[in-house]
Amino acid sequence: MMNYGYGGPFGHYSIFSYGGITMMILFVAVIALVVYLLVKNRSFTTGDHNFPPEADALNILKQRFAAGEIDEAEFLKIKEKLLS
């Protein structure tokens, strides 16, 4: 039977003793994962509608008219203001 002494077979100053660098790397990895998930799940919204940031006002107006959110008179009035 082998007698490893204090610290076991890895020695007293091993990275496995008392967590050491292994715990530090694990802690940094967990923090990085949390930051990644927070940034990834951030949503960009405009009011009550989820339009992509590159959508311009006229396309949004057309989508609202097509969805029945506004009537034709309101559509034409807003369109005239946008194009003037």
PyMOL Python script that loads the backbone (N, CA, C, O; Angstrom):
from pymol import cmd

cmd.read_pdbstr("""\
ATOM      1  N   MET A   1       0.841  -1.171   0.000  1.00  0.00           N
ATOM      2  CA  MET A   1       0.000   0.000   0.000  1.00  0.00           C
ATOM      3  C   MET A   1       0.891   1.241   0.000  1.00  0.00           C
ATOM      4  O   MET A   1       1.882   1.313   0.727  1.00  0.00           O
ATOM      5  N   MET A   2       0.521   2.204  -0.822  1.00  0.00           N
ATOM      6  CA  MET A   2       1.350   3.401  -0.946  1.00  0.00           C
ATOM      7  C   MET A   2       0.918   4.448   0.081  1.00  0.00           C
ATOM      8  O   MET A   2      -0.273   4.605   0.349  1.00  0.00           O
ATOM      9  N   ASN A   3       1.861   5.142   0.637  1.00  0.00           N
ATOM     10  CA  ASN A   3       1.585   6.213   1.573  1.00  0.00           C
ATOM     11  C   ASN A   3       1.856   7.536   0.854  1.00  0.00           C
ATOM     12  O   ASN A   3       3.004   7.916   0.625  1.00  0.00           O
ATOM     13  N   TYR A   4       0.758   8.229   0.504  1.00  0.00           N
ATOM     14  CA  TYR A   4       0.906   9.456  -0.257  1.00  0.00           C
ATOM     15  C   TYR A   4       1.234  10.655   0.630  1.00  0.00           C
ATOM     16  O   TYR A   4       1.773  11.648   0.141  1.00  0.00           O
ATOM     17  N   GLY A   5       0.927  10.585   1.889  1.00  0.00           N
ATOM     18  CA  GLY A   5       1.204  11.696   2.791  1.00  0.00           C
ATOM     19  C   GLY A   5       0.136  12.770   2.692  1.00  0.00           C
ATOM     20  O   GLY A   5      -0.934  12.550   2.126  1.00  0.00           O
ATOM     21  N   TYR A   6       0.435  13.923   3.244  1.00  0.00           N
ATOM     22  CA  TYR A   6      -0.522  15.017   3.281  1.00  0.00           C
ATOM     23  C   TYR A   6      -0.787  15.538   1.868  1.00  0.00           C
ATOM     24  O   TYR A   6       0.154  15.833   1.132  1.00  0.00           O
ATOM     25  N   GLY A   7      -2.027  15.650   1.496  1.00  0.00           N
ATOM     26  CA  GLY A   7      -2.388  16.167   0.183  1.00  0.00           C
ATOM     27  C   GLY A   7      -2.767  15.095  -0.802  1.00  0.00           C
ATOM     28  O   GLY A   7      -3.215  15.417  -1.902  1.00  0.00           O
ATOM     29  N   GLY A   8      -2.608  13.830  -0.458  1.00  0.00           N
ATOM     30  CA  GLY A   8      -3.014  12.756  -1.343  1.00  0.00           C
ATOM     31  C   GLY A   8      -2.049  12.561  -2.492  1.00  0.00           C
ATOM     32  O   GLY A   8      -0.940  13.095  -2.474  1.00  0.00           O
ATOM     33  N   PRO A   9      -2.465  11.794  -3.500  1.00  0.00           N
ATOM     34  CA  PRO A   9      -1.575  11.447  -4.595  1.00  0.00           C
ATOM     35  C   PRO A   9      -1.219  12.632  -5.497  1.00  0.00           C
ATOM     36  O   PRO A   9      -0.280  12.536  -6.287  1.00  0.00           O
ATOM     37  N   PHE A  10      -1.943  13.737  -5.397  1.00  0.00           N
ATOM     38  CA  PHE A  10      -1.673  14.891  -6.260  1.00  0.00           C
ATOM     39  C   PHE A  10      -0.697  15.874  -5.628  1.00  0.00           C
ATOM     40  O   PHE A  10      -0.261  16.819  -6.286  1.00  0.00           O
ATOM     41  N   GLY A  11      -0.355  15.671  -4.390  1.00  0.00           N
ATOM     42  CA  GLY A  11       0.576  16.567  -3.722  1.00  0.00           C
ATOM     43  C   GLY A  11      -0.147  17.704  -3.018  1.00  0.00           C
ATOM     44  O   GLY A  11      -1.333  17.941  -3.248  1.00  0.00           O
ATOM     45  N   HIS A  12       0.564  18.382  -2.179  1.00  0.00           N
ATOM     46  CA  HIS A  12      -0.032  19.427  -1.352  1.00  0.00           C
ATOM     47  C   HIS A  12      -0.432  20.649  -2.167  1.00  0.00           C
ATOM     48  O   HIS A  12      -1.446  21.278  -1.865  1.00  0.00           O
ATOM     49  N   TYR A  13       0.320  20.992  -3.169  1.00  0.00           N
ATOM     50  CA  TYR A  13       0.045  22.205  -3.927  1.00  0.00           C
ATOM     51  C   TYR A  13      -0.609  21.911  -5.277  1.00  0.00           C
ATOM     52  O   TYR A  13      -0.365  22.624  -6.250  1.00  0.00           O
ATOM     53  N   SER A  14      -1.404  20.905  -5.340  1.00  0.00           N
ATOM     54  CA  SER A  14      -2.088  20.528  -6.568  1.00  0.00           C
ATOM     55  C   SER A  14      -3.248  21.481  -6.845  1.00  0.00           C
ATOM     56  O   SER A  14      -3.768  22.115  -5.927  1.00  0.00           O
ATOM     57  N   ILE A  15      -3.653  21.581  -8.116  1.00  0.00           N
ATOM     58  CA  ILE A  15      -4.811  22.411  -8.442  1.00  0.00           C
ATOM     59  C   ILE A  15      -6.096  21.778  -7.913  1.00  0.00           C
ATOM     60  O   ILE A  15      -7.137  22.433  -7.866  1.00  0.00           O
ATOM     61  N   PHE A  16      -6.027  20.515  -7.518  1.00  0.00           N
ATOM     62  CA  PHE A  16      -7.206  19.844  -7.008  1.00  0.00           C
ATOM     63  C   PHE A  16      -7.388  20.053  -5.510  1.00  0.00           C
ATOM     64  O   PHE A  16      -8.453  19.737  -4.980  1.00  0.00           O
ATOM     65  N   SER A  17      -6.401  20.567  -4.823  1.00  0.00           N
ATOM     66  CA  SER A  17      -6.525  20.747  -3.388  1.00  0.00           C
ATOM     67  C   SER A  17      -7.286  22.024  -3.074  1.00  0.00           C
ATOM     68  O   SER A  17      -6.930  23.099  -3.559  1.00  0.00           O
ATOM     69  N   TYR A  18      -8.306  21.913  -2.286  1.00  0.00           N
ATOM     70  CA  TYR A  18      -9.132  23.036  -1.837  1.00  0.00           C
ATOM     71  C   TYR A  18      -9.764  23.814  -2.984  1.00  0.00           C
ATOM     72  O   TYR A  18     -10.007  25.011  -2.837  1.00  0.00           O
ATOM     73  N   GLY A  19     -10.026  23.206  -4.071  1.00  0.00           N
ATOM     74  CA  GLY A  19     -10.668  23.893  -5.187  1.00  0.00           C
ATOM     75  C   GLY A  19      -9.678  24.605  -6.080  1.00  0.00           C
ATOM     76  O   GLY A  19      -9.591  24.300  -7.270  1.00  0.00           O
ATOM     77  N   GLY A  20      -8.944  25.531  -5.543  1.00  0.00           N
ATOM     78  CA  GLY A  20      -7.900  26.252  -6.272  1.00  0.00           C
ATOM     79  C   GLY A  20      -8.369  26.870  -7.563  1.00  0.00           C
ATOM     80  O   GLY A  20      -9.439  27.475  -7.631  1.00  0.00           O
ATOM     81  N   ILE A  21      -7.564  26.711  -8.576  1.00  0.00           N
ATOM     82  CA  ILE A  21      -7.843  27.330  -9.872  1.00  0.00           C
ATOM     83  C   ILE A  21      -9.068  26.708 -10.542  1.00  0.00           C
ATOM     84  O   ILE A  21      -9.737  27.364 -11.340  1.00  0.00           O
ATOM     85  N   THR A  22      -9.362  25.456 -10.226  1.00  0.00           N
ATOM     86  CA  THR A  22     -10.527  24.794 -10.803  1.00  0.00           C
ATOM     87  C   THR A  22     -11.807  25.531 -10.411  1.00  0.00           C
ATOM     88  O   THR A  22     -12.677  25.754 -11.253  1.00  0.00           O
ATOM     89  N   MET A  23     -11.925  25.906  -9.147  1.00  0.00           N
ATOM     90  CA  MET A  23     -13.114  26.630  -8.699  1.00  0.00           C
ATOM     91  C   MET A  23     -13.163  28.024  -9.314  1.00  0.00           C
ATOM     92  O   MET A  23     -14.246  28.514  -9.637  1.00  0.00           O
ATOM     93  N   MET A  24     -12.024  28.663  -9.481  1.00  0.00           N
ATOM     94  CA  MET A  24     -11.998  29.987 -10.083  1.00  0.00           C
ATOM     95  C   MET A  24     -12.461  29.923 -11.541  1.00  0.00           C
ATOM     96  O   MET A  24     -13.238  30.769 -11.983  1.00  0.00           O
ATOM     97  N   ILE A  25     -11.994  28.935 -12.277  1.00  0.00           N
ATOM     98  CA  ILE A  25     -12.408  28.768 -13.670  1.00  0.00           C
ATOM     99  C   ILE A  25     -13.902  28.468 -13.743  1.00  0.00           C
ATOM    100  O   ILE A  25     -14.595  29.005 -14.607  1.00  0.00           O
ATOM    101  N   LEU A  26     -14.399  27.634 -12.864  1.00  0.00           N
ATOM    102  CA  LEU A  26     -15.824  27.321 -12.828  1.00  0.00           C
ATOM    103  C   LEU A  26     -16.647  28.574 -12.518  1.00  0.00           C
ATOM    104  O   LEU A  26     -17.686  28.793 -13.140  1.00  0.00           O
ATOM    105  N   PHE A  27     -16.206  29.385 -11.582  1.00  0.00           N
ATOM    106  CA  PHE A  27     -16.907  30.616 -11.215  1.00  0.00           C
ATOM    107  C   PHE A  27     -16.963  31.578 -12.404  1.00  0.00           C
ATOM    108  O   PHE A  27     -18.019  32.147 -12.682  1.00  0.00           O
ATOM    109  N   VAL A  28     -15.859  31.766 -13.101  1.00  0.00           N
ATOM    110  CA  VAL A  28     -15.823  32.657 -14.264  1.00  0.00           C
ATOM    111  C   VAL A  28     -16.721  32.118 -15.377  1.00  0.00           C
ATOM    112  O   VAL A  28     -17.395  32.896 -16.053  1.00  0.00           O
ATOM    113  N   ALA A  29     -16.739  30.807 -15.576  1.00  0.00           N
ATOM    114  CA  ALA A  29     -17.589  30.210 -16.603  1.00  0.00           C
ATOM    115  C   ALA A  29     -19.069  30.426 -16.295  1.00  0.00           C
ATOM    116  O   ALA A  29     -19.854  30.701 -17.202  1.00  0.00           O
ATOM    117  N   VAL A  30     -19.455  30.306 -15.034  1.00  0.00           N
ATOM    118  CA  VAL A  30     -20.854  30.524 -14.647  1.00  0.00           C
ATOM    119  C   VAL A  30     -21.243  31.985 -14.870  1.00  0.00           C
ATOM    120  O   VAL A  30     -22.326  32.261 -15.387  1.00  0.00           O
ATOM    121  N   ILE A  31     -20.382  32.914 -14.491  1.00  0.00           N
ATOM    122  CA  ILE A  31     -20.655  34.339 -14.705  1.00  0.00           C
ATOM    123  C   ILE A  31     -20.791  34.633 -16.197  1.00  0.00           C
ATOM    124  O   ILE A  31     -21.698  35.361 -16.601  1.00  0.00           O
ATOM    125  N   ALA A  32     -19.905  34.080 -17.015  1.00  0.00           N
ATOM    126  CA  ALA A  32     -19.959  34.294 -18.466  1.00  0.00           C
ATOM    127  C   ALA A  32     -21.252  33.731 -19.048  1.00  0.00           C
ATOM    128  O   ALA A  32     -21.845  34.348 -19.933  1.00  0.00           O
ATOM    129  N   LEU A  33     -21.697  32.582 -18.571  1.00  0.00           N
ATOM    130  CA  LEU A  33     -22.941  31.976 -19.043  1.00  0.00           C
ATOM    131  C   LEU A  33     -24.136  32.857 -18.688  1.00  0.00           C
ATOM    132  O   LEU A  33     -25.026  33.050 -19.516  1.00  0.00           O
ATOM    133  N   VAL A  34     -24.168  33.382 -17.492  1.00  0.00           N
ATOM    134  CA  VAL A  34     -25.279  34.248 -17.070  1.00  0.00           C
ATOM    135  C   VAL A  34     -25.321  35.506 -17.937  1.00  0.00           C
ATOM    136  O   VAL A  34     -26.398  35.903 -18.382  1.00  0.00           O
ATOM    137  N   VAL A  35     -24.194  36.130 -18.183  1.00  0.00           N
ATOM    138  CA  VAL A  35     -24.144  37.329 -19.021  1.00  0.00           C
ATOM    139  C   VAL A  35     -24.597  37.002 -20.439  1.00  0.00           C
ATOM    140  O   VAL A  35     -25.363  37.764 -21.029  1.00  0.00           O
ATOM    141  N   TYR A  36     -24.143  35.895 -20.990  1.00  0.00           N
ATOM    142  CA  TYR A  36     -24.537  35.481 -22.344  1.00  0.00           C
ATOM    143  C   TYR A  36     -26.048  35.298 -22.436  1.00  0.00           C
ATOM    144  O   TYR A  36     -26.671  35.783 -23.380  1.00  0.00           O
ATOM    145  N   LEU A  37     -26.644  34.602 -21.465  1.00  0.00           N
ATOM    146  CA  LEU A  37     -28.086  34.358 -21.498  1.00  0.00           C
ATOM    147  C   LEU A  37     -28.879  35.645 -21.347  1.00  0.00           C
ATOM    148  O   LEU A  37     -29.925  35.795 -21.978  1.00  0.00           O
ATOM    149  N   LEU A  38     -28.412  36.570 -20.533  1.00  0.00           N
ATOM    150  CA  LEU A  38     -29.107  37.843 -20.381  1.00  0.00           C
ATOM    151  C   LEU A  38     -29.079  38.656 -21.669  1.00  0.00           C
ATOM    152  O   LEU A  38     -30.087  39.257 -22.041  1.00  0.00           O
ATOM    153  N   VAL A  39     -27.948  38.680 -22.347  1.00  0.00           N
ATOM    154  CA  VAL A  39     -27.833  39.439 -23.587  1.00  0.00           C
ATOM    155  C   VAL A  39     -28.632  38.773 -24.702  1.00  0.00           C
ATOM    156  O   VAL A  39     -29.268  39.458 -25.503  1.00  0.00           O
ATOM    157  N   LYS A  40     -28.603  37.470 -24.761  1.00  0.00           N
ATOM    158  CA  LYS A  40     -29.284  36.729 -25.824  1.00  0.00           C
ATOM    159  C   LYS A  40     -30.800  36.886 -25.729  1.00  0.00           C
ATOM    160  O   LYS A  40     -31.466  36.997 -26.758  1.00  0.00           O
ATOM    161  N   ASN A  41     -31.354  36.898 -24.531  1.00  0.00           N
ATOM    162  CA  ASN A  41     -32.796  36.929 -24.362  1.00  0.00           C
ATOM    163  C   ASN A  41     -33.372  38.331 -24.269  1.00  0.00           C
ATOM    164  O   ASN A  41     -34.562  38.491 -23.997  1.00  0.00           O
ATOM    165  N   ARG A  42     -32.548  39.355 -24.490  1.00  0.00           N
ATOM    166  CA  ARG A  42     -33.035  40.726 -24.458  1.00  0.00           C
ATOM    167  C   ARG A  42     -33.882  40.968 -25.700  1.00  0.00           C
ATOM    168  O   ARG A  42     -33.444  40.683 -26.814  1.00  0.00           O
ATOM    169  N   SER A  43     -35.089  41.490 -25.517  1.00  0.00           N
ATOM    170  CA  SER A  43     -35.960  41.708 -26.672  1.00  0.00           C
ATOM    171  C   SER A  43     -36.023  43.185 -27.006  1.00  0.00           C
ATOM    172  O   SER A  43     -35.969  44.039 -26.121  1.00  0.00           O
ATOM    173  N   PHE A  44     -36.136  43.475 -28.286  1.00  0.00           N
ATOM    174  CA  PHE A  44     -36.255  44.835 -28.772  1.00  0.00           C
ATOM    175  C   PHE A  44     -37.693  45.030 -29.221  1.00  0.00           C
ATOM    176  O   PHE A  44     -38.144  44.401 -30.178  1.00  0.00           O
ATOM    177  N   THR A  45     -38.401  45.892 -28.537  1.00  0.00           N
ATOM    178  CA  THR A  45     -39.805  46.108 -28.875  1.00  0.00           C
ATOM    179  C   THR A  45     -40.052  47.581 -29.144  1.00  0.00           C
ATOM    180  O   THR A  45     -39.352  48.453 -28.629  1.00  0.00           O
ATOM    181  N   THR A  46     -41.045  47.835 -29.948  1.00  0.00           N
ATOM    182  CA  THR A  46     -41.498  49.189 -30.229  1.00  0.00           C
ATOM    183  C   THR A  46     -42.951  49.260 -29.801  1.00  0.00           C
ATOM    184  O   THR A  46     -43.826  48.767 -30.511  1.00  0.00           O
ATOM    185  N   GLY A  47     -43.222  49.857 -28.664  1.00  0.00           N
ATOM    186  CA  GLY A  47     -44.598  49.920 -28.168  1.00  0.00           C
ATOM    187  C   GLY A  47     -45.119  48.530 -27.871  1.00  0.00           C
ATOM    188  O   GLY A  47     -44.453  47.721 -27.223  1.00  0.00           O
ATOM    189  N   ASP A  48     -46.337  48.265 -28.362  1.00  0.00           N
ATOM    190  CA  ASP A  48     -46.963  46.958 -28.137  1.00  0.00           C
ATOM    191  C   ASP A  48     -46.633  45.961 -29.234  1.00  0.00           C
ATOM    192  O   ASP A  48     -47.036  44.801 -29.152  1.00  0.00           O
ATOM    193  N   HIS A  49     -45.906  46.389 -30.260  1.00  0.00           N
ATOM    194  CA  HIS A  49     -45.649  45.536 -31.418  1.00  0.00           C
ATOM    195  C   HIS A  49     -44.187  45.115 -31.444  1.00  0.00           C
ATOM    196  O   HIS A  49     -43.302  45.868 -31.038  1.00  0.00           O
ATOM    197  N   ASN A  50     -43.954  43.929 -31.918  1.00  0.00           N
ATOM    198  CA  ASN A  50     -42.585  43.431 -32.062  1.00  0.00           C
ATOM    199  C   ASN A  50     -42.165  43.536 -33.515  1.00  0.00           C
ATOM    200  O   ASN A  50     -42.268  42.565 -34.264  1.00  0.00           O
ATOM    201  N   PHE A  51     -41.696  44.698 -33.916  1.00  0.00           N
ATOM    202  CA  PHE A  51     -41.207  44.901 -35.262  1.00  0.00           C
ATOM    203  C   PHE A  51     -39.685  44.855 -35.232  1.00  0.00           C
ATOM    204  O   PHE A  51     -39.067  45.316 -34.272  1.00  0.00           O
ATOM    205  N   PRO A  52     -39.086  44.305 -36.268  1.00  0.00           N
ATOM    206  CA  PRO A  52     -37.622  44.312 -36.307  1.00  0.00           C
ATOM    207  C   PRO A  52     -37.113  45.744 -36.365  1.00  0.00           C
ATOM    208  O   PRO A  52     -37.800  46.615 -36.898  1.00  0.00           O
ATOM    209  N   PRO A  53     -35.934  46.006 -35.833  1.00  0.00           N
ATOM    210  CA  PRO A  53     -35.408  47.371 -35.802  1.00  0.00           C
ATOM    211  C   PRO A  53     -35.258  48.018 -37.168  1.00  0.00           C
ATOM    212  O   PRO A  53     -35.301  49.243 -37.281  1.00  0.00           O
ATOM    213  N   GLU A  54     -35.081  47.202 -38.218  1.00  0.00           N
ATOM    214  CA  GLU A  54     -34.863  47.774 -39.538  1.00  0.00           C
ATOM    215  C   GLU A  54     -36.159  48.137 -40.270  1.00  0.00           C
ATOM    216  O   GLU A  54     -36.108  48.726 -41.350  1.00  0.00           O
ATOM    217  N   ALA A  55     -37.324  47.793 -39.695  1.00  0.00           N
ATOM    218  CA  ALA A  55     -38.599  48.114 -40.330  1.00  0.00           C
ATOM    219  C   ALA A  55     -38.824  49.618 -40.277  1.00  0.00           C
ATOM    220  O   ALA A  55     -38.660  50.248 -39.232  1.00  0.00           O
ATOM    221  N   ASP A  56     -39.198  50.179 -41.407  1.00  0.00           N
ATOM    222  CA  ASP A  56     -39.444  51.612 -41.407  1.00  0.00           C
ATOM    223  C   ASP A  56     -40.921  51.894 -41.126  1.00  0.00           C
ATOM    224  O   ASP A  56     -41.738  50.976 -41.063  1.00  0.00           O
ATOM    225  N   ALA A  57     -41.246  53.162 -40.961  1.00  0.00           N
ATOM    226  CA  ALA A  57     -42.587  53.557 -40.534  1.00  0.00           C
ATOM    227  C   ALA A  57     -43.659  53.155 -41.538  1.00  0.00           C
ATOM    228  O   ALA A  57     -44.743  52.728 -41.143  1.00  0.00           O
ATOM    229  N   LEU A  58     -43.375  53.284 -42.822  1.00  0.00           N
ATOM    230  CA  LEU A  58     -44.377  52.949 -43.832  1.00  0.00           C
ATOM    231  C   LEU A  58     -44.693  51.459 -43.836  1.00  0.00           C
ATOM    232  O   LEU A  58     -45.853  51.074 -43.979  1.00  0.00           O
ATOM    233  N   ASN A  59     -43.678  50.620 -43.683  1.00  0.00           N
ATOM    234  CA  ASN A  59     -43.924  49.174 -43.624  1.00  0.00           C
ATOM    235  C   ASN A  59     -44.734  48.799 -42.380  1.00  0.00           C
ATOM    236  O   ASN A  59     -45.602  47.928 -42.440  1.00  0.00           O
ATOM    237  N   ILE A  60     -44.449  49.451 -41.268  1.00  0.00           N
ATOM    238  CA  ILE A  60     -45.207  49.191 -40.044  1.00  0.00           C
ATOM    239  C   ILE A  60     -46.658  49.602 -40.243  1.00  0.00           C
ATOM    240  O   ILE A  60     -47.578  48.899 -39.824  1.00  0.00           O
ATOM    241  N   LEU A  61     -46.854  50.755 -40.889  1.00  0.00           N
ATOM    242  CA  LEU A  61     -48.213  51.222 -41.167  1.00  0.00           C
ATOM    243  C   LEU A  61     -48.957  50.224 -42.046  1.00  0.00           C
ATOM    244  O   LEU A  61     -50.121  49.921 -41.788  1.00  0.00           O
ATOM    245  N   LYS A  62     -48.302  49.713 -43.076  1.00  0.00           N
ATOM    246  CA  LYS A  62     -48.923  48.725 -43.972  1.00  0.00           C
ATOM    247  C   LYS A  62     -49.280  47.447 -43.214  1.00  0.00           C
ATOM    248  O   LYS A  62     -50.338  46.861 -43.446  1.00  0.00           O
ATOM    249  N   GLN A  63     -48.406  47.018 -42.315  1.00  0.00           N
ATOM    250  CA  GLN A  63     -48.673  45.812 -41.533  1.00  0.00           C
ATOM    251  C   GLN A  63     -49.864  46.017 -40.601  1.00  0.00           C
ATOM    252  O   GLN A  63     -50.698  45.124 -40.453  1.00  0.00           O
ATOM    253  N   ARG A  64     -49.947  47.175 -39.979  1.00  0.00           N
ATOM    254  CA  ARG A  64     -51.076  47.467 -39.085  1.00  0.00           C
ATOM    255  C   ARG A  64     -52.384  47.524 -39.859  1.00  0.00           C
ATOM    256  O   ARG A  64     -53.410  47.051 -39.372  1.00  0.00           O
ATOM    257  N   PHE A  65     -52.361  48.103 -41.072  1.00  0.00           N
ATOM    258  CA  PHE A  65     -53.556  48.158 -41.901  1.00  0.00           C
ATOM    259  C   PHE A  65     -53.972  46.755 -42.331  1.00  0.00           C
ATOM    260  O   PHE A  65     -55.154  46.415 -42.293  1.00  0.00           O
ATOM    261  N   ALA A  66     -52.998  45.943 -42.739  1.00  0.00           N
ATOM    262  CA  ALA A  66     -53.289  44.571 -43.164  1.00  0.00           C
ATOM    263  C   ALA A  66     -53.837  43.732 -42.016  1.00  0.00           C
ATOM    264  O   ALA A  66     -54.657  42.840 -42.233  1.00  0.00           O
ATOM    265  N   ALA A  67     -53.388  44.012 -40.796  1.00  0.00           N
ATOM    266  CA  ALA A  67     -53.857  43.247 -39.637  1.00  0.00           C
ATOM    267  C   ALA A  67     -55.212  43.732 -39.144  1.00  0.00           C
ATOM    268  O   ALA A  67     -55.815  43.105 -38.273  1.00  0.00           O
ATOM    269  N   GLY A  68     -55.702  44.853 -39.700  1.00  0.00           N
ATOM    270  CA  GLY A  68     -57.001  45.366 -39.296  1.00  0.00           C
ATOM    271  C   GLY A  68     -56.966  46.231 -38.050  1.00  0.00           C
ATOM    272  O   GLY A  68     -58.010  46.489 -37.451  1.00  0.00           O
ATOM    273  N   GLU A  69     -55.803  46.676 -37.655  1.00  0.00           N
ATOM    274  CA  GLU A  69     -55.681  47.521 -36.464  1.00  0.00           C
ATOM    275  C   GLU A  69     -56.161  48.945 -36.734  1.00  0.00           C
ATOM    276  O   GLU A  69     -56.633  49.629 -35.827  1.00  0.00           O
ATOM    277  N   ILE A  70     -56.038  49.389 -37.990  1.00  0.00           N
ATOM    278  CA  ILE A  70     -56.511  50.724 -38.365  1.00  0.00           C
ATOM    279  C   ILE A  70     -57.375  50.605 -39.610  1.00  0.00           C
ATOM    280  O   ILE A  70     -57.228  49.664 -40.390  1.00  0.00           O
ATOM    281  N   ASP A  71     -58.283  51.570 -39.794  1.00  0.00           N
ATOM    282  CA  ASP A  71     -59.140  51.533 -40.981  1.00  0.00           C
ATOM    283  C   ASP A  71     -58.469  52.288 -42.135  1.00  0.00           C
ATOM    284  O   ASP A  71     -57.394  52.867 -41.979  1.00  0.00           O
ATOM    285  N   GLU A  72     -59.135  52.264 -43.300  1.00  0.00           N
ATOM    286  CA  GLU A  72     -58.536  52.836 -44.508  1.00  0.00           C
ATOM    287  C   GLU A  72     -58.344  54.346 -44.395  1.00  0.00           C
ATOM    288  O   GLU A  72     -57.334  54.877 -44.856  1.00  0.00           O
ATOM    289  N   ALA A  73     -59.293  55.033 -43.793  1.00  0.00           N
ATOM    290  CA  ALA A  73     -59.185  56.488 -43.662  1.00  0.00           C
ATOM    291  C   ALA A  73     -57.974  56.859 -42.811  1.00  0.00           C
ATOM    292  O   ALA A  73     -57.220  57.768 -43.158  1.00  0.00           O
ATOM    293  N   GLU A  74     -57.793  56.162 -41.707  1.00  0.00           N
ATOM    294  CA  GLU A  74     -56.645  56.436 -40.845  1.00  0.00           C
ATOM    295  C   GLU A  74     -55.339  56.066 -41.546  1.00  0.00           C
ATOM    296  O   GLU A  74     -54.334  56.763 -41.411  1.00  0.00           O
ATOM    297  N   PHE A  75     -55.363  54.961 -42.297  1.00  0.00           N
ATOM    298  CA  PHE A  75     -54.183  54.543 -43.053  1.00  0.00           C
ATOM    299  C   PHE A  75     -53.765  55.624 -44.039  1.00  0.00           C
ATOM    300  O   PHE A  75     -52.590  55.985 -44.106  1.00  0.00           O
ATOM    301  N   LEU A  76     -54.728  56.147 -44.812  1.00  0.00           N
ATOM    302  CA  LEU A  76     -54.420  57.158 -45.817  1.00  0.00           C
ATOM    303  C   LEU A  76     -53.938  58.460 -45.174  1.00  0.00           C
ATOM    304  O   LEU A  76     -53.035  59.115 -45.695  1.00  0.00           O
ATOM    305  N   LYS A  77     -54.540  58.831 -44.047  1.00  0.00           N
ATOM    306  CA  LYS A  77     -54.146  60.060 -43.355  1.00  0.00           C
ATOM    307  C   LYS A  77     -52.701  59.960 -42.847  1.00  0.00           C
ATOM    308  O   LYS A  77     -51.912  60.889 -43.018  1.00  0.00           O
ATOM    309  N   ILE A  78     -52.369  58.839 -42.229  1.00  0.00           N
ATOM    310  CA  ILE A  78     -51.015  58.667 -41.696  1.00  0.00           C
ATOM    311  C   ILE A  78     -50.004  58.524 -42.836  1.00  0.00           C
ATOM    312  O   ILE A  78     -48.890  59.042 -42.750  1.00  0.00           O
ATOM    313  N   LYS A  79     -50.389  57.830 -43.891  1.00  0.00           N
ATOM    314  CA  LYS A  79     -49.502  57.654 -45.030  1.00  0.00           C
ATOM    315  C   LYS A  79     -49.162  59.000 -45.670  1.00  0.00           C
ATOM    316  O   LYS A  79     -48.016  59.249 -46.045  1.00  0.00           O
ATOM    317  N   GLU A  80     -50.167  59.860 -45.789  1.00  0.00           N
ATOM    318  CA  GLU A  80     -49.934  61.185 -46.362  1.00  0.00           C
ATOM    319  C   GLU A  80     -48.952  61.991 -45.497  1.00  0.00           C
ATOM    320  O   GLU A  80     -48.081  62.686 -46.021  1.00  0.00           O
ATOM    321  N   LYS A  81     -49.100  61.893 -44.190  1.00  0.00           N
ATOM    322  CA  LYS A  81     -48.181  62.602 -43.277  1.00  0.00           C
ATOM    323  C   LYS A  81     -46.761  62.057 -43.391  1.00  0.00           C
ATOM    324  O   LYS A  81     -45.793  62.817 -43.359  1.00  0.00           O
ATOM    325  N   LEU A  82     -46.643  60.741 -43.525  1.00  0.00           N
ATOM    326  CA  LEU A  82     -45.319  60.134 -43.613  1.00  0.00           C
ATOM    327  C   LEU A  82     -44.595  60.499 -44.905  1.00  0.00           C
ATOM    328  O   LEU A  82     -43.379  60.691 -44.910  1.00  0.00           O
ATOM    329  N   LEU A  83     -45.344  60.594 -45.994  1.00  0.00           N
ATOM    330  CA  LEU A  83     -44.740  60.845 -47.310  1.00  0.00           C
ATOM    331  C   LEU A  83     -44.532  62.334 -47.591  1.00  0.00           C
ATOM    332  O   LEU A  83     -43.859  62.688 -48.560  1.00  0.00           O
ATOM    333  N   SER A  84     -45.092  63.198 -46.767  1.00  0.00           N
ATOM    334  CA  SER A  84     -44.934  64.637 -47.012  1.00  0.00           C
ATOM    335  C   SER A  84     -43.656  65.181 -46.416  1.00  0.00           C
ATOM    336  O   SER A  84     -43.378  66.374 -46.535  1.00  0.00           O
TER     337      SER A  84
END
""", "prot")
cmd.dss("prot")
cmd.show_as("cartoon", "prot")
cmd.util.cbc("prot")
cmd.orient("prot")
